């Protein structure tokens, strides 16, 4: 059965995030309550994802390299690796490098249960690997091309692993051409366990209702959302099961696509899209 390979240190998997860093990412979410820009919320969600991956791979003897991870930004600075600090300039790194090399650690306030039915504010340590950025155009076509090159090299070394998962996070239209063919080329790459999975997270500034994991393009409000839907892979069975367990309404042939998400939904989307199989 496709997308069922176990993930181990011998046969790791790979996650590659493509993050839109164009000028429009300085806008707020359509229905956001956080007061933060899309760029800031995406950076927070990405940093939380990276922290969760490290925790998932942490064992008594250290962080096991079950995953190779990359974050590529695309905007006014072109297309380039977006991790900050000691990992700056690296396209893919082992998850143990993520765990040991944050750019910095910030103190963040978090609401927690006070045990008496109320909430109390608590200070927590929050590692930072990705900083918010928002300037220039949206060279999505070139970003997908870079992802193809990165994963072609990775797949040559890991032909039997769980297929890589690419998550493209954007708020609109590609400014360097139609990305559909580049997306198809990326999805044509494969291991013996299945093709590369490409998921898209569309962060609209409109007030349109959110749409998560749709199976029907007719549910989407505009041509940009429809294009990203068509670019998105169908969810493998186990990811669809995870989405159902998280309370999502997911039908057969649901795609890894989300429209107009708030920060909570962004975090849930990234979590579902990066839970491929059991670790061993």
N, C-alpha and C positions, 0 to 999 in steps of 0.2 A: 504494500500500500504506500502510495506517495506521501511525503511529508510525515514520515514516521521514524526516521533514523534517530537513534539515541545520540545525545550530545555528550561528548567526553573530552578529556584533554587531548586524546589522540585524534578525535574527530570533532573539532570545535565547529560552532556555527558563526555566522557573521551578521552584524547589524550595521547598516549604513543610513544615516539620517542626512537628508538634503534640506537645508533650512534657507528659506527665502529671507534675504536681508535687504530687500528693496525699500525705497522711501516710504511706500504705503504701509509698511509694517510698523510705522510709528503711530498709526491710527489705533483706536480702541476696538475691541470686539463689538459686534452688533448688539449683543445682549449682555455684555460683560458688566459685572458689578465690582470688579477689583480696582478699577481706576487706572490700571496699568495698560501700556501699549501691547499690541500683539507681539512685538519683538520681545518685550520683557516677559510676557507670559510664556512664550515659546522657550525662552532661555531657562526660566524656572522649571518648566515641565521637563525639558531635556536634562537639566542637572539632576532633577529628582529621578528620572529614568536611569541615568548613569549610576547614581548612588544605589538604587534598588538592584541593578545588575551586579554591582560589587557585593552587596549583601547576600544576594542569591548564591554567589560563587565563593563566599567566605567559608572556610573550614578551619578546623583546629590548627592545621599546619600552615595556613595562609590562604591566599586567594587563588583558586584553581582557574586556569585559563580555558574555560568552557566557551568563551566568546572572543571574537575580534570585533572591535567597534570603531566606527569612524563618523565624524560629523563634518559635512561639507557645506559651507555657506556660499550663497550666490546673490550678488548685488553690485554696488558701484565698484567694489574692489575686484570684480571679476569672480571667478570660481576658485575657491581655495579651501584647504583644511581650516576648520574654524575653532578647534580646541585651543584654549589659551594656556599660558604658563609653560611648564616643562614639555608639554605635548604639542606645542605650537608647530605647525608645518607638517605634522604626520597625518597621512591619509587613513591608516588603520593601525590600531594598537591593541595589544592583548588587554583583557579586562583587569589583569593584575596591575598593569601600568596605570590604568584609570584610577584604581584604588589607592595607589601610592603617590600619585602625581597631580592632585588638583592644583589649579592656579592659585587658589586661596580658600580659606574657610571663613564664612560670615556667620554672625549671630542673627537668627531670625526669630520673630515672635510667632508662636503657634497656640491656638486655643485647644485646651485639653479638658477632659471631664474632671470636675473637682470632687467627685464621689458623692455629692449631695444634690445632684440634679442640675447643677450649673456648670459654667465654663470658667476656666482661669487661664490667664496668659502665661506661657512658659517660653523661656529662651532656649533655642536648640541650635546646634552647629549644622551649618548648611554648606557643603562643599560646592565650589564653583569650578566648572570646566569650560562653560560656554557663556560669553557675555552677549548681551543684547546689541544688535546693530540694525540700522535701518537707513539706507541711502541708495539712491540710484534706481536702475531698472531691474528687470526680472529675467536674467538669462537662463531660463529653465532648460532650454534645449541643450545648451553647453554643459549644464550641471548633470543632466542625464547621460551625456556622452562621457563625462569624466567618471561617473559611477560605473559605466560599462567597462572602461579601461581598468579601474581599480578591481572590480569583481572578476574580470577575465583572468587577471593575474592571481587572485586569491583562489579561484576555482581550479586553476591548473595545479595547485598544491593540495587541494582538498576535494577531490572528485567524488568522494563517497559521503560527504557530510550532509547534514540538514541544510537545505538551500538557503542562501543569504536572503535577508529581509531588508528591503529598502523602503524607508518612509519619507515621502516628500511632503514638506510642510510649507504651504504657500497661501497667499491671500488673493491671487488673481491671475491675470493673463501673462503668458510668456511674452517677452519683448524681443526675443531673438529667433522667432519662427515657431511653426507648429511642432509641439513636442511629441505628437502621437507616434510617429515612426521611431523616434529615439526610445520612447517607452517600450514599444514592441520589441525592439532589438535587445533592450535590457532584460525583458521578461523571457526572451528566447534562450538566455544563458541557463545552464542547469548543472546539477549534480546527478548522480544515479538515483537520488531520492526525489527529484522533482525540479521544476523550473524556479528561477529567482522570483520572489514575491515582491511586487511593487504596490504599496499602499499610499494613498494620498489623503492629506488632511487639509481641507480648504477652509481658511479662516476669513470669512466674509465680514465686511463692515456693515452689511445691510441688517435690517431688523427681521429678515425672513426666519421662519422657524427652522431649528436645527434638523438635520437628517443624518442618521447614523446607520452605517452598514446596509445601504439600500440594495435591492436587487432589480429595481426598475428605474431607468433614467427619467421617466415621466414625473417622478417625485421631486425633481430638482428645478430650481427657479430660473436659472440662466445658462447661457451657452458655456461659460467658463466652468461652472460646476459640472455640466454634462460632459465636457471634454475630460476633466479629471476623473470622473466616474468611469468613462470608457478606458482610461489609462490604467485603471486599478485592477489588480488580480482578485479572483474570487477567494474568499476565506477558505483555507483548508478545514476539514471537518472538525478537528480538535479546537481550532480557534473559534469556529462558530459555536461549539459547545461552551467554550469559556465565555463568549459574549452572552449567551443565553443565561449562564450562571450568574453573570453580572447584571441581569435584569434587562438586557437589551432585546428589542424585538427584531429577531434575525430570521429571515426566511431562507429557503434553498437558493443557491446561486448568489447569495449576498456577497457584496464586494467590500474590500478593505478600503472604504472611503467614508469620510465624514465631512459634513458641510455645516459651517456656522457654529462651531463648537465653542463652549465656554471653557474656562481653564480646567474645571473638574473633568469635563468630557475629553479634553485634550489628553490629560493624564491617563484616563481610562483607555483611550484609544491606543496610546503608546504602550501601555501595559499589555493589553490584549494582543497587539501586533508583535510583541517581543516575548511571548511565551510559547515557543515552538514545540518543545517535547521534554520528556523527562531527562534529567541530568544523571550521570553516573560516574 
